[in-house]
């Protein structure tokens, strides 16, 4: 803290309460979109447009019943999507209560930490590197650099000094000031406090893949539609007969349940993680965790206890005793900073009755310069002293006389030096031992196929020592290796790394095709956390880092990384089921209708029943997000060709059986077209439910029971479809013997296809990696 701030008294609690009662809190009450508004919003998006066009066409064709079903489908999609969106917001709503921006404010002549929303005009606030400016304020003492990109959109730092105005929502990147609040809430420049950095995130790999699949299914529909049109022209079939089926064909492709199923799958895991005090600020981060195969972790505070202690002091100048070296170090610590180094120095000073001296000026430690500095009186003469890393101070002073001794001392622990403007005066060795749970946590993450890579600003020897103790590995690289080595996965860690270098590591790993996770705590980690596929803020992270990350840990260490990865695997398995069944069912239905019409001259399933198939199938896929899921011990890969092959197995298998049934009922049993429609409707429902059960797991379909919601919904679909054909509801009535025939054929087909599925998985080395969870 500044030494000359005693004349800055600040406000009293009584004054603050009066101001708050008059002007309110330092916040902006954001407009909450209710269920109705969210529903209307979802009626104006690409998926809804397709259904709306289909609705109009059905009305123009006079198909009122089908139009009503499409309307209900449209409304269901919008309403359910809005409901799930509200639930997802609740799942990540912990940000509003647990990640509130805080600030240091002077109240009743004492510096206190308060929520930013409690600030009022004329409050005195203390800001330093890593802080978010909580309100518009005028600098009274000091100077700093600000990142104003949140306001201006322009990258780069802006320097501010005494008397200048700083704006809420900007971030302190360097320096320290005392400022007086000028404007709050709606009157401030950004008009935001706790909502800082909560911006929409780009879609992850899963969403991109899902929409790619839907696009390919649409291409398939176009091809089959062309085939149908050509066949109809050859046969002289009226377009008014054909068009309704083409409309329904495209409706079957629309992923009505996809947004809701995806949201349910992610928000369910977000809620589960929240119960373990792991906060999710971006649902995409959960799904990406399933594919993560490289995890960058900080050494200090993450792998180690973050409780350094002084174990040795050395003086390189006869004019400075060991006691004076410690006095200088204590004088250059930040009274408002709780960093491990500052805390270790303070503890040592307290234990040995060593106190700091008055300083005439002070500039706190910066991760960019890697030292703090100040002017003090020594032997009656002013002298500028610096405290920081040996490398930074050696480069600054040009003093290399003690280089060998400094290098030897660095082998014993973390080293910081005291220097004047032209000489290294002394060194202090600090020890930071690994956390007792670090080795176990690292091993647990590694068992899931994730390479743990340690990143530290310490030297190579210190890094190797810690990496060896926690089971990471001995190969430690440097910045030169990052720039020159083509494969960074060959390294177990990187030493002498500046925060800005972490972004280079993340980008290079991603360029190599890796899915990267990263833990961070300081403001300079924010760009790399944003770039990482899974940005994880550790419990000691600053506000700006927590609000920028996709996942926030509230407990120290790496233990909570495993539940995040497990959640990702469960989301992956649920959406894998959705993808494969969507591909298989859509292709099966489209091909059966198209080629059935070509070979028989009529559609094997009536228009009304096709609509029911679409609705009933989507009802099941809607609850897939709640399904019990297996997790694997290897990172997942969203491989569309492989997914297409798996879906192809089921599509071809069910089509062969379906055409066999069609031939049997047409040529052998001589059923009418309406009875065939009922039988094929039943077959399509049975086979769809069977496909869901088979694709849930990579083992036999009976090896792992589904969730109650999925189980009951599949049986409900089967029961409804069976009742419809037996009672002749909306379709022709068929005998129970035909129902049993379809059921038996489907069960036999299910057993055969399940075995073929397992052979495929075994041939591709996919079996044997799953764990029930």
Secondary structure, DSSP 8 states (H G I E B T S, - for coil): --TT-TT---B-HHHHHHHHHHH--S--------HHHHHHHHTSSHHHHHHHHHHHHHHHTT-HHHHHHHHHHHHHHHHHHHHHHHHHHHHTTHHHHHS--EEEEEETTEEEEEEGGG--TT-EEEEETT-B--SEEEEEEEEEEEE-HHHH---SEEEE-TT-EE-TT-EEEEEEEEEEEEE-GGGSSS--STTTT-------HHHHHHHHHHHHHHHHHHHHHHHHHHHHHHHT--HHHHHHHHHHHHHHHS-TTHHHHHHHHHHHHHHHHHHTTEEES-HHHHHHHTT--EEEEEIIIIIB-S--EEEEEEESSTTS-HHHHHHHHHHTS-TT---HHHHHHHHHHHHTT-----EEEEEEEETTTTEEEEEEEETTEEEEEEEEEHHHHHHHH---TTHHHHHHHHTTSEEEEEE-SS-EEEEEEEE--B-TTHHHHHHHHHHTT-EEEEE-SS-HHHHHHHHHHTTS-S-EE-HHHHHH-S-GGG-SEE-S--HHHHHHHHHHHHHTT--EEEEE-SGGGHHHHHHSSEEEE-TT--HHHHHHSSEEE-SSSSTTHHHHHHHHHHHHHHHHHHHHHHHHHHHHHHHHHHHHHHHHSS-SS-HHHHHHHHHHHHHHHHGGGG----EESS-----HHHHHHHHHHHHHHHHHHHHHHHHIIIIIS---HHHHHHHHHHHHHHHHHHHHHHHT-SS-TTSS---HHHHHHHHHHHHHHHHHHHHTSSS----HHHHHHHHHHHHHHHHHHHHHHHHHHHHTT-TT-EE--
